[in-house]
């Protein structure tokens, strides 16, 4: 499980949003849980690793080594 989270904002038709939330509730899942699963499944289909390297962290640790 990831230690930190980031927000993803999307625009969706209000009727679709309501239908999606209702469907999620019938599955006893939150919309966030379903979207995270969809993203993981999509990444798996594209053969991408679940944990993509974070360039910002690499830059920070690289600058710390120079000191």
N, CA, C, O and CB atoms as a CASP TS submission, in Angstrom:
PFRMAT TS
TARGET T0000
AUTHOR 0000-0000-0000
METHOD Language model
MODEL 1
PARENT N/A
ATOM      1  N   UNK     1       0.839  -1.176   0.000  1.00  0.00           N
ATOM      2  CA  UNK     1       0.000   0.000   0.000  1.00  0.00           C
ATOM      3  C   UNK     1       0.888   1.245   0.000  1.00  0.00           C
ATOM      4  O   UNK     1       1.951   1.254   0.621  1.00  0.00           O
ATOM      5  CB  UNK     1      -0.957  -0.005   1.217  1.00  0.00           C
ATOM      6  N   UNK     2       0.457   2.275  -0.686  1.00  0.00           N
ATOM      7  CA  UNK     2       1.207   3.509  -0.774  1.00  0.00           C
ATOM      8  C   UNK     2       1.201   4.217   0.572  1.00  0.00           C
ATOM      9  O   UNK     2       0.226   4.137   1.320  1.00  0.00           O
ATOM     10  CB  UNK     2       0.633   4.415  -1.866  1.00  0.00           C
ATOM     11  N   UNK     3       2.289   4.908   0.875  1.00  0.00           N
ATOM     12  CA  UNK     3       2.385   5.628   2.137  1.00  0.00           C
ATOM     13  C   UNK     3       1.825   7.038   2.038  1.00  0.00           C
ATOM     14  O   UNK     3       1.244   7.552   2.994  1.00  0.00           O
ATOM     15  CB  UNK     3       3.821   5.681   2.595  1.00  0.00           C
ATOM     16  N   UNK     4       2.001   7.660   0.882  1.00  0.00           N
ATOM     17  CA  UNK     4       1.490   9.013   0.683  1.00  0.00           C
ATOM     18  C   UNK     4       0.412   8.973  -0.393  1.00  0.00           C
ATOM     19  O   UNK     4       0.358   8.038  -1.191  1.00  0.00           O
ATOM     20  CB  UNK     4       2.634   9.999   0.290  1.00  0.00           C
ATOM     21  N   UNK     5      -0.427   9.971  -0.410  1.00  0.00           N
ATOM     22  CA  UNK     5      -1.476  10.037  -1.423  1.00  0.00           C
ATOM     23  C   UNK     5      -1.397  11.358  -2.165  1.00  0.00           C
ATOM     24  O   UNK     5      -0.840  12.339  -1.672  1.00  0.00           O
ATOM     25  CB  UNK     5      -2.866   9.860  -0.786  1.00  0.00           C
ATOM     26  N   UNK     6      -1.966  11.361  -3.359  1.00  0.00           N
ATOM     27  CA  UNK     6      -2.079  12.575  -4.162  1.00  0.00           C
ATOM     28  C   UNK     6      -3.502  12.642  -4.679  1.00  0.00           C
ATOM     29  O   UNK     6      -4.148  11.615  -4.883  1.00  0.00           O
ATOM     30  CB  UNK     6      -1.039  12.596  -5.341  1.00  0.00           C
ATOM     31  N   UNK     7      -3.977  13.829  -4.886  1.00  0.00           N
ATOM     32  CA  UNK     7      -5.351  14.020  -5.327  1.00  0.00           C
ATOM     33  C   UNK     7      -5.403  14.030  -6.852  1.00  0.00           C
ATOM     34  O   UNK     7      -4.548  14.621  -7.513  1.00  0.00           O
ATOM     35  CB  UNK     7      -5.935  15.332  -4.751  1.00  0.00           C
ATOM     36  N   UNK     8      -6.415  13.367  -7.395  1.00  0.00           N
ATOM     37  CA  UNK     8      -6.681  13.360  -8.825  1.00  0.00           C
ATOM     38  C   UNK     8      -8.084  13.924  -9.016  1.00  0.00           C
ATOM     39  O   UNK     8      -9.056  13.367  -8.504  1.00  0.00           O
ATOM     40  CB  UNK     8      -6.544  11.910  -9.441  1.00  0.00           C
ATOM     41  N   UNK     9      -8.189  15.017  -9.742  1.00  0.00           N
ATOM     42  CA  UNK     9      -9.479  15.660  -9.952  1.00  0.00           C
ATOM     43  C   UNK     9      -9.931  15.404 -11.380  1.00  0.00           C
ATOM     44  O   UNK     9      -9.181  15.635 -12.329  1.00  0.00           O
ATOM     45  CB  UNK     9      -9.400  17.181  -9.662  1.00  0.00           C
ATOM     46  N   UNK    10     -11.157  14.928 -11.526  1.00  0.00           N
ATOM     47  CA  UNK    10     -11.714  14.685 -12.865  1.00  0.00           C
ATOM     48  C   UNK    10     -13.056  15.385 -12.979  1.00  0.00           C
ATOM     49  O   UNK    10     -13.715  15.672 -11.980  1.00  0.00           O
ATOM     50  CB  UNK    10     -11.867  13.159 -13.146  1.00  0.00           C
ATOM     51  N   UNK    11     -13.443  15.653 -14.207  1.00  0.00           N
ATOM     52  CA  UNK    11     -14.766  16.207 -14.474  1.00  0.00           C
ATOM     53  C   UNK    11     -15.628  15.102 -15.066  1.00  0.00           C
ATOM     54  O   UNK    11     -15.188  14.377 -15.957  1.00  0.00           O
ATOM     55  CB  UNK    11     -14.688  17.440 -15.435  1.00  0.00           C
ATOM     56  N   UNK    12     -16.849  14.975 -14.574  1.00  0.00           N
ATOM     57  CA  UNK    12     -17.746  13.924 -15.021  1.00  0.00           C
ATOM     58  C   UNK    12     -19.177  14.460 -14.990  1.00  0.00           C
ATOM     59  O   UNK    12     -19.527  15.304 -14.165  1.00  0.00           O
ATOM     60  CB  UNK    12     -17.602  12.648 -14.133  1.00  0.00           C
ATOM     61  N   UNK    13     -19.971  13.962 -15.887  1.00  0.00           N
ATOM     62  CA  UNK    13     -21.380  14.329 -15.937  1.00  0.00           C
ATOM     63  C   UNK    13     -22.035  13.994 -14.588  1.00  0.00           C
ATOM     64  O   UNK    13     -21.826  12.900 -14.064  1.00  0.00           O
ATOM     65  CB  UNK    13     -22.104  13.592 -17.110  1.00  0.00           C
ATOM     66  N   UNK    14     -22.818  14.913 -14.023  1.00  0.00           N
ATOM     67  CA  UNK    14     -23.430  14.665 -12.710  1.00  0.00           C
ATOM     68  C   UNK    14     -24.275  13.382 -12.642  1.00  0.00           C
ATOM     69  O   UNK    14     -24.278  12.697 -11.619  1.00  0.00           O
ATOM     70  CB  UNK    14     -24.293  15.841 -12.336  1.00  0.00           C
ATOM     71  N   UNK    15     -24.976  13.064 -13.706  1.00  0.00           N
ATOM     72  CA  UNK    15     -25.791  11.844 -13.695  1.00  0.00           C
ATOM     73  C   UNK    15     -24.903  10.595 -13.652  1.00  0.00           C
ATOM     74  O   UNK    15     -25.221   9.623 -12.967  1.00  0.00           O
ATOM     75  CB  UNK    15     -26.712  11.800 -14.937  1.00  0.00           C
ATOM     76  N   UNK    16     -23.788  10.632 -14.389  1.00  0.00           N
ATOM     77  CA  UNK    16     -22.856   9.495 -14.362  1.00  0.00           C
ATOM     78  C   UNK    16     -22.202   9.371 -12.991  1.00  0.00           C
ATOM     79  O   UNK    16     -21.994   8.264 -12.496  1.00  0.00           O
ATOM     80  CB  UNK    16     -21.774   9.650 -15.455  1.00  0.00           C
ATOM     81  N   UNK    17     -21.878  10.506 -12.380  1.00  0.00           N
ATOM     82  CA  UNK    17     -21.276  10.497 -11.043  1.00  0.00           C
ATOM     83  C   UNK    17     -22.225   9.843 -10.048  1.00  0.00           C
ATOM     84  O   UNK    17     -21.809   8.995  -9.259  1.00  0.00           O
ATOM     85  CB  UNK    17     -20.925  11.936 -10.588  1.00  0.00           C
ATOM     86  N   UNK    18     -23.471  10.222 -10.080  1.00  0.00           N
ATOM     87  CA  UNK    18     -24.464   9.652  -9.174  1.00  0.00           C
ATOM     88  C   UNK    18     -24.630   8.153  -9.412  1.00  0.00           C
ATOM     89  O   UNK    18     -24.703   7.373  -8.463  1.00  0.00           O
ATOM     90  CB  UNK    18     -25.808  10.364  -9.341  1.00  0.00           C
ATOM     91  N   UNK    19     -24.690   7.755 -10.677  1.00  0.00           N
ATOM     92  CA  UNK    19     -24.824   6.335 -11.011  1.00  0.00           C
ATOM     93  C   UNK    19     -23.593   5.557 -10.543  1.00  0.00           C
ATOM     94  O   UNK    19     -23.717   4.450 -10.018  1.00  0.00           O
ATOM     95  CB  UNK    19     -25.027   6.153 -12.534  1.00  0.00           C
ATOM     96  N   UNK    20     -22.406   6.138 -10.733  1.00  0.00           N
ATOM     97  CA  UNK    20     -21.163   5.495 -10.308  1.00  0.00           C
ATOM     98  C   UNK    20     -21.134   5.335  -8.793  1.00  0.00           C
ATOM     99  O   UNK    20     -20.806   4.261  -8.289  1.00  0.00           O
ATOM    100  CB  UNK    20     -19.946   6.305 -10.780  1.00  0.00           C
ATOM    101  N   UNK    21     -21.471   6.388  -8.070  1.00  0.00           N
ATOM    102  CA  UNK    21     -21.485   6.324  -6.609  1.00  0.00           C
ATOM    103  C   UNK    21     -22.490   5.288  -6.105  1.00  0.00           C
ATOM    104  O   UNK    21     -22.221   4.569  -5.143  1.00  0.00           O
ATOM    105  CB  UNK    21     -21.813   7.699  -6.022  1.00  0.00           C
ATOM    106  N   UNK    22     -23.644   5.218  -6.760  1.00  0.00           N
ATOM    107  CA  UNK    22     -24.663   4.238  -6.385  1.00  0.00           C
ATOM    108  C   UNK    22     -24.158   2.822  -6.627  1.00  0.00           C
ATOM    109  O   UNK    22     -24.331   1.943  -5.783  1.00  0.00           O
ATOM    110  CB  UNK    22     -25.962   4.481  -7.170  1.00  0.00           C
ATOM    111  N   UNK    23     -23.537   2.606  -7.776  1.00  0.00           N
ATOM    112  CA  UNK    23     -22.990   1.291  -8.096  1.00  0.00           C
ATOM    113  C   UNK    23     -21.890   0.904  -7.094  1.00  0.00           C
ATOM    114  O   UNK    23     -21.842  -0.236  -6.632  1.00  0.00           O
ATOM    115  CB  UNK    23     -22.434   1.278  -9.538  1.00  0.00           C
ATOM    116  N   UNK    24     -21.033   1.831  -6.773  1.00  0.00           N
ATOM    117  CA  UNK    24     -19.975   1.565  -5.792  1.00  0.00           C
ATOM    118  C   UNK    24     -20.584   1.157  -4.451  1.00  0.00           C
ATOM    119  O   UNK    24     -20.119   0.213  -3.811  1.00  0.00           O
ATOM    120  CB  UNK    24     -19.071   2.810  -5.613  1.00  0.00           C
ATOM    121  N   UNK    25     -21.617   1.867  -4.038  1.00  0.00           N
ATOM    122  CA  UNK    25     -22.267   1.564  -2.761  1.00  0.00           C
ATOM    123  C   UNK    25     -22.839   0.144  -2.756  1.00  0.00           C
ATOM    124  O   UNK    25     -22.771  -0.549  -1.741  1.00  0.00           O
ATOM    125  CB  UNK    25     -23.384   2.583  -2.474  1.00  0.00           C
ATOM    126  N   UNK    26     -23.404  -0.292  -3.896  1.00  0.00           N
ATOM    127  CA  UNK    26     -23.965  -1.648  -3.963  1.00  0.00           C
ATOM    128  C   UNK    26     -22.871  -2.703  -3.858  1.00  0.00           C
ATOM    129  O   UNK    26     -23.143  -3.839  -3.472  1.00  0.00           O
ATOM    130  CB  UNK    26     -24.751  -1.839  -5.269  1.00  0.00           C
ATOM    131  N   UNK    27     -21.632  -2.337  -4.199  1.00  0.00           N
ATOM    132  CA  UNK    27     -20.492  -3.249  -4.124  1.00  0.00           C
ATOM    133  C   UNK    27     -19.744  -3.088  -2.794  1.00  0.00           C
ATOM    134  O   UNK    27     -18.710  -3.719  -2.576  1.00  0.00           O
ATOM    135  CB  UNK    27     -19.534  -3.003  -5.306  1.00  0.00           C
ATOM    136  N   UNK    28     -20.280  -2.233  -1.906  1.00  0.00           N
ATOM    137  CA  UNK    28     -19.659  -1.935  -0.614  1.00  0.00           C
ATOM    138  C   UNK    28     -18.231  -1.425  -0.792  1.00  0.00           C
ATOM    139  O   UNK    28     -17.318  -1.824  -0.068  1.00  0.00           O
ATOM    140  CB  UNK    28     -19.664  -3.182   0.280  1.00  0.00           C
ATOM    141  N   UNK    29     -18.055  -0.531  -1.777  1.00  0.00           N
ATOM    142  CA  UNK    29     -16.756   0.086  -2.044  1.00  0.00           C
ATOM    143  C   UNK    29     -16.950   1.587  -2.187  1.00  0.00           C
ATOM    144  O   UNK    29     -18.034   2.058  -2.533  1.00  0.00           O
ATOM    145  CB  UNK    29     -16.095  -0.514  -3.326  1.00  0.00           C
ATOM    146  N   UNK    30     -15.888   2.327  -1.917  1.00  0.00           N
ATOM    147  CA  UNK    30     -15.947   3.765  -2.145  1.00  0.00           C
ATOM    148  C   UNK    30     -15.550   4.038  -3.599  1.00  0.00           C
ATOM    149  O   UNK    30     -14.858   3.225  -4.212  1.00  0.00           O
ATOM    150  CB  UNK    30     -15.013   4.537  -1.147  1.00  0.00           C
ATOM    151  N   UNK    31     -15.977   5.159  -4.148  1.00  0.00           N
ATOM    152  CA  UNK    31     -15.528   5.513  -5.499  1.00  0.00           C
ATOM    153  C   UNK    31     -13.999   5.565  -5.600  1.00  0.00           C
ATOM    154  O   UNK    31     -13.440   5.168  -6.623  1.00  0.00           O
ATOM    155  CB  UNK    31     -16.120   6.863  -5.911  1.00  0.00           C
ATOM    156  N   UNK    32     -13.322   6.042  -4.569  1.00  0.00           N
ATOM    157  CA  UNK    32     -11.854   6.088  -4.588  1.00  0.00           C
ATOM    158  C   UNK    32     -11.249   4.698  -4.699  1.00  0.00           C
ATOM    159  O   UNK    32     -10.284   4.500  -5.436  1.00  0.00           O
ATOM    160  CB  UNK    32     -11.329   6.779  -3.333  1.00  0.00           C
ATOM    161  N   UNK    33     -11.802   3.736  -3.977  1.00  0.00           N
ATOM    162  CA  UNK    33     -11.301   2.364  -4.054  1.00  0.00           C
ATOM    163  C   UNK    33     -11.450   1.814  -5.464  1.00  0.00           C
ATOM    164  O   UNK    33     -10.543   1.162  -5.979  1.00  0.00           O
ATOM    165  CB  UNK    33     -12.038   1.462  -3.056  1.00  0.00           C
ATOM    166  N   UNK    34     -12.591   2.076  -6.086  1.00  0.00           N
ATOM    167  CA  UNK    34     -12.836   1.574  -7.437  1.00  0.00           C
ATOM    168  C   UNK    34     -11.901   2.241  -8.435  1.00  0.00           C
ATOM    169  O   UNK    34     -11.350   1.567  -9.306  1.00  0.00           O
ATOM    170  CB  UNK    34     -14.298   1.808  -7.843  1.00  0.00           C
ATOM    171  N   UNK    35     -11.711   3.548  -8.324  1.00  0.00           N
ATOM    172  CA  UNK    35     -10.824   4.255  -9.252  1.00  0.00           C
ATOM    173  C   UNK    35      -9.388   3.773  -9.084  1.00  0.00           C
ATOM    174  O   UNK    35      -8.688   3.572 -10.076  1.00  0.00           O
ATOM    175  CB  UNK    35     -10.904   5.782  -9.029  1.00  0.00           C
ATOM    176  N   UNK    36      -8.934   3.582  -7.839  1.00  0.00           N
ATOM    177  CA  UNK    36      -7.580   3.059  -7.629  1.00  0.00           C
ATOM    178  C   UNK    36      -7.425   1.685  -8.265  1.00  0.00           C
ATOM    179  O   UNK    36      -6.394   1.392  -8.870  1.00  0.00           O
ATOM    180  CB  UNK    36      -7.255   2.985  -6.129  1.00  0.00           C
ATOM    181  N   UNK    37      -8.445   0.840  -8.131  1.00  0.00           N
ATOM    182  CA  UNK    37      -8.391  -0.497  -8.750  1.00  0.00           C
ATOM    183  C   UNK    37      -8.351  -0.376 -10.265  1.00  0.00           C
ATOM    184  O   UNK    37      -7.590  -1.088 -10.921  1.00  0.00           O
ATOM    185  CB  UNK    37      -9.606  -1.355  -8.317  1.00  0.00           C
ATOM    186  N   UNK    38      -9.161   0.519 -10.833  1.00  0.00           N
ATOM    187  CA  UNK    38      -9.163   0.724 -12.281  1.00  0.00           C
ATOM    188  C   UNK    38      -7.788   1.174 -12.773  1.00  0.00           C
ATOM    189  O   UNK    38      -7.308   0.710 -13.807  1.00  0.00           O
ATOM    190  CB  UNK    38     -10.228   1.758 -12.672  1.00  0.00           C
ATOM    191  N   UNK    39      -7.163   2.076 -12.029  1.00  0.00           N
ATOM    192  CA  UNK    39      -5.844   2.568 -12.420  1.00  0.00           C
ATOM    193  C   UNK    39      -4.817   1.441 -12.350  1.00  0.00           C
ATOM    194  O   UNK    39      -4.020   1.274 -13.273  1.00  0.00           O
ATOM    195  CB  UNK    39      -5.412   3.745 -11.519  1.00  0.00           C
ATOM    196  N   UNK    40      -4.829   0.661 -11.257  1.00  0.00           N
ATOM    197  CA  UNK    40      -3.890  -0.470 -11.141  1.00  0.00           C
ATOM    198  C   UNK    40      -4.095  -1.469 -12.277  1.00  0.00           C
ATOM    199  O   UNK    40      -3.126  -1.930 -12.880  1.00  0.00           O
ATOM    200  CB  UNK    40      -4.062  -1.180  -9.780  1.00  0.00           C
ATOM    201  N   UNK    41      -5.360  -1.808 -12.572  1.00  0.00           N
ATOM    202  CA  UNK    41      -5.652  -2.754 -13.651  1.00  0.00           C
ATOM    203  C   UNK    41      -5.176  -2.219 -14.995  1.00  0.00           C
ATOM    204  O   UNK    41      -4.613  -2.962 -15.799  1.00  0.00           O
ATOM    205  CB  UNK    41      -7.153  -3.054 -13.708  1.00  0.00           C
ATOM    206  N   UNK    42      -5.401  -0.933 -15.240  1.00  0.00           N
ATOM    207  CA  UNK    42      -4.970  -0.319 -16.502  1.00  0.00           C
ATOM    208  C   UNK    42      -3.449  -0.364 -16.624  1.00  0.00           C
ATOM    209  O   UNK    42      -2.914  -0.684 -17.685  1.00  0.00           O
ATOM    210  CB  UNK    42      -5.470   1.141 -16.597  1.00  0.00           C
ATOM    211  N   UNK    43      -2.759  -0.042 -15.531  1.00  0.00           N
ATOM    212  CA  UNK    43      -1.299  -0.079 -15.548  1.00  0.00           C
ATOM    213  C   UNK    43      -0.796  -1.497 -15.783  1.00  0.00           C
ATOM    214  O   UNK    43       0.176  -1.697 -16.512  1.00  0.00           O
ATOM    215  CB  UNK    43      -0.732   0.473 -14.235  1.00  0.00           C
ATOM    216  N   UNK    44      -1.443  -2.477 -15.177  1.00  0.00           N
ATOM    217  CA  UNK    44      -1.068  -3.881 -15.405  1.00  0.00           C
ATOM    218  C   UNK    44      -1.247  -4.265 -16.870  1.00  0.00           C
ATOM    219  O   UNK    44      -0.407  -4.961 -17.440  1.00  0.00           O
ATOM    220  CB  UNK    44      -1.905  -4.816 -14.512  1.00  0.00           C
ATOM    221  N   UNK    45      -2.329  -3.817 -17.471  1.00  0.00           N
ATOM    222  CA  UNK    45      -2.584  -4.117 -18.891  1.00  0.00           C
ATOM    223  C   UNK    45      -1.509  -3.501 -19.778  1.00  0.00           C
ATOM    224  O   UNK    45      -1.180  -4.046 -20.831  1.00  0.00           O
ATOM    225  CB  UNK    45      -3.974  -3.599 -19.315  1.00  0.00           C
ATOM    226  N   UNK    46      -0.963  -2.371 -19.353  1.00  0.00           N
ATOM    227  CA  UNK    46       0.057  -1.672 -20.133  1.00  0.00           C
ATOM    228  C   UNK    46       1.464  -2.120 -19.756  1.00  0.00           C
ATOM    229  O   UNK    46       2.446  -1.572 -20.256  1.00  0.00           O
ATOM    230  CB  UNK    46      -0.075  -0.169 -19.939  1.00  0.00           C
ATOM    231  N   UNK    47       1.564  -3.106 -18.885  1.00  0.00           N
ATOM    232  CA  UNK    47       2.854  -3.627 -18.404  1.00  0.00           C
ATOM    233  C   UNK    47       3.703  -2.566 -17.712  1.00  0.00           C
ATOM    234  O   UNK    47       4.925  -2.548 -17.858  1.00  0.00           O
ATOM    235  CB  UNK    47       3.636  -4.214 -19.560  1.00  0.00           C
ATOM    236  N   UNK    48       3.058  -1.692 -16.968  1.00  0.00           N
ATOM    237  CA  UNK    48       3.779  -0.695 -16.175  1.00  0.00           C
ATOM    238  C   UNK    48       3.887  -1.198 -14.744  1.00  0.00           C
ATOM    239  O   UNK    48       2.972  -1.857 -14.250  1.00  0.00           O
ATOM    240  CB  UNK    48       3.065   0.695 -16.223  1.00  0.00           C
ATOM    241  N   UNK    49       4.983  -0.900 -14.079  1.00  0.00           N
ATOM    242  CA  UNK    49       5.112  -1.331 -12.679  1.00  0.00           C
ATOM    243  C   UNK    49       4.118  -0.582 -11.790  1.00  0.00           C
ATOM    244  O   UNK    49       3.739   0.551 -12.085  1.00  0.00           O
ATOM    245  CB  UNK    49       6.557  -1.104 -12.171  1.00  0.00           C
ATOM    246  N   UNK    50       3.708  -1.219 -10.714  1.00  0.00           N
ATOM    247  CA  UNK    50       2.758  -0.598  -9.785  1.00  0.00           C
ATOM    248  C   UNK    50       3.362   0.634  -9.125  1.00  0.00           C
ATOM    249  O   UNK    50       2.660   1.615  -8.881  1.00  0.00           O
ATOM    250  CB  UNK    50       2.321  -1.605  -8.713  1.00  0.00           C
ATOM    251  N   UNK    51       4.652   0.588  -8.836  1.00  0.00           N
ATOM    252  CA  UNK    51       5.322   1.728  -8.213  1.00  0.00           C
ATOM    253  C   UNK    51       6.240   2.377  -9.240  1.00  0.00           C
ATOM    254  O   UNK    51       7.339   1.887  -9.499  1.00  0.00           O
ATOM    255  CB  UNK    51       6.124   1.291  -6.946  1.00  0.00           C
ATOM    256  N   UNK    52       5.789   3.466  -9.815  1.00  0.00           N
ATOM    257  CA  UNK    52       6.570   4.181 -10.816  1.00  0.00           C
ATOM    258  C   UNK    52       7.596   5.043 -10.087  1.00  0.00           C
ATOM    259  O   UNK    52       7.254   5.694  -9.100  1.00  0.00           O
ATOM    260  CB  UNK    52       5.652   5.052 -11.743  1.00  0.00           C
ATOM    261  N   UNK    53       8.858   5.063 -10.555  1.00  0.00           N
ATOM    262  CA  UNK    53       9.884   5.879  -9.882  1.00  0.00           C
ATOM    263  C   UNK    53       9.466   7.339  -9.786  1.00  0.00           C
ATOM    264  O   UNK    53       8.781   7.861 -10.665  1.00  0.00           O
ATOM    265  CB  UNK    53      11.219   5.774 -10.623  1.00  0.00           C
ATOM    266  N   UNK    54       9.881   7.981  -8.723  1.00  0.00           N
ATOM    267  CA  UNK    54       9.515   9.367  -8.484  1.00  0.00           C
ATOM    268  C   UNK    54      10.711  10.258  -8.799  1.00  0.00           C
ATOM    269  O   UNK    54      11.646  10.314  -8.000  1.00  0.00           O
ATOM    270  CB  UNK    54       9.038   9.573  -7.022  1.00  0.00           C
ATOM    271  N   UNK    55      10.717  10.954  -9.930  1.00  0.00           N
ATOM    272  CA  UNK    55      11.856  11.795 -10.301  1.00  0.00           C
ATOM    273  C   UNK    55      12.180  12.853  -9.262  1.00  0.00           C
ATOM    274  O   UNK    55      13.353  13.167  -9.061  1.00  0.00           O
ATOM    275  CB  UNK    55      11.590  12.460 -11.616  1.00  0.00           C
ATOM    276  N   UNK    56      11.174  13.413  -8.593  1.00  0.00           N
ATOM    277  CA  UNK    56      11.422  14.462  -7.606  1.00  0.00           C
ATOM    278  C   UNK    56      12.264  13.921  -6.454  1.00  0.00           C
ATOM    279  O   UNK    56      13.155  14.614  -5.963  1.00  0.00           O
ATOM    280  CB  UNK    56      10.094  15.031  -7.075  1.00  0.00           C
ATOM    281  N   UNK    57      11.991  12.694  -6.021  1.00  0.00           N
ATOM    282  CA  UNK    57      12.773  12.109  -4.944  1.00  0.00           C
ATOM    283  C   UNK    57      14.199  11.831  -5.394  1.00  0.00           C
ATOM    284  O   UNK    57      15.143  12.021  -4.628  1.00  0.00           O
ATOM    285  CB  UNK    57      12.118  10.828  -4.447  1.00  0.00           C
ATOM    286  N   UNK    58      14.357  11.384  -6.627  1.00  0.00           N
ATOM    287  CA  UNK    58      15.694  11.103  -7.155  1.00  0.00           C
ATOM    288  C   UNK    58      16.521  12.382  -7.183  1.00  0.00           C
ATOM    289  O   UNK    58      17.708  12.360  -6.860  1.00  0.00           O
ATOM    290  CB  UNK    58      15.609  10.483  -8.572  1.00  0.00           C
ATOM    291  N   UNK    59      15.902  13.497  -7.567  1.00  0.00           N
ATOM    292  CA  UNK    59      16.622  14.772  -7.600  1.00  0.00           C
ATOM    293  C   UNK    59      17.027  15.202  -6.199  1.00  0.00           C
ATOM    294  O   UNK    59      18.139  15.693  -6.005  1.00  0.00           O
ATOM    295  CB  UNK    59      15.764  15.859  -8.256  1.00  0.00           C
ATOM    296  N   UNK    60      16.136  15.025  -5.208  1.00  0.00           N
ATOM    297  CA  UNK    60      16.455  15.430  -3.845  1.00  0.00           C
ATOM    298  C   UNK    60      17.617  14.624  -3.296  1.00  0.00           C
ATOM    299  O   UNK    60      18.547  15.186  -2.718  1.00  0.00           O
ATOM    300  CB  UNK    60      15.238  15.275  -2.943  1.00  0.00           C
ATOM    301  N   UNK    61      17.570  13.301  -3.474  1.00  0.00           N
ATOM    302  CA  UNK    61      18.642  12.479  -2.932  1.00  0.00           C
ATOM    303  C   UNK    61      19.939  12.718  -3.696  1.00  0.00           C
ATOM    304  O   UNK    61      21.020  12.599  -3.119  1.00  0.00           O
ATOM    305  CB  UNK    61      18.260  10.996  -2.981  1.00  0.00           C
ATOM    306  N   UNK    62      19.855  13.051  -4.982  1.00  0.00           N
ATOM    307  CA  UNK    62      21.044  13.354  -5.750  1.00  0.00           C
ATOM    308  C   UNK    62      21.719  14.626  -5.268  1.00  0.00           C
ATOM    309  O   UNK    62      22.946  14.683  -5.193  1.00  0.00           O
ATOM    310  CB  UNK    62      20.700  13.474  -7.207  1.00  0.00           C
ATOM    311  N   UNK    63      20.935  15.647  -4.940  1.00  0.00           N
ATOM    312  CA  UNK    63      21.528  16.891  -4.450  1.00  0.00           C
ATOM    313  C   UNK    63      22.094  16.711  -3.052  1.00  0.00           C
ATOM    314  O   UNK    63      23.061  17.377  -2.682  1.00  0.00           O
ATOM    315  CB  UNK    63      20.495  18.016  -4.456  1.00  0.00           C
ATOM    316  N   UNK    64      21.494  15.810  -2.270  1.00  0.00           N
ATOM    317  CA  UNK    64      21.992  15.591  -0.904  1.00  0.00           C
ATOM    318  C   UNK    64      23.359  14.921  -0.945  1.00  0.00           C
ATOM    319  O   UNK    64      24.183  15.155  -0.061  1.00  0.00           O
ATOM    320  CB  UNK    64      20.997  14.729  -0.085  1.00  0.00           C
ATOM    321  N   UNK    65      23.615  14.097  -1.948  1.00  0.00           N
ATOM    322  CA  UNK    65      24.901  13.403  -2.065  1.00  0.00           C
ATOM    323  C   UNK    65      26.027  14.384  -2.398  1.00  0.00           C
ATOM    324  O   UNK    65      27.168  14.173  -1.985  1.00  0.00           O
ATOM    325  CB  UNK    65      24.821  12.306  -3.142  1.00  0.00           C
ATOM    326  N   UNK    66      25.721  15.449  -3.137  1.00  0.00           N
ATOM    327  CA  UNK    66      26.745  16.397  -3.581  1.00  0.00           C
ATOM    328  C   UNK    66      27.291  17.214  -2.419  1.00  0.00           C
ATOM    329  O   UNK    66      28.414  17.713  -2.491  1.00  0.00           O
ATOM    330  CB  UNK    66      26.178  17.328  -4.647  1.00  0.00           C
ATOM    331  N   UNK    67      26.524  17.358  -1.361  1.00  0.00           N
ATOM    332  CA  UNK    67      26.936  18.203  -0.241  1.00  0.00           C
ATOM    333  C   UNK    67      27.976  17.553   0.592  1.00  0.00           C
ATOM    334  O   UNK    67      28.430  18.134   1.577  1.00  0.00           O
ATOM    335  CB  UNK    67      25.773  18.556   0.613  1.00  0.00           C
TER
END
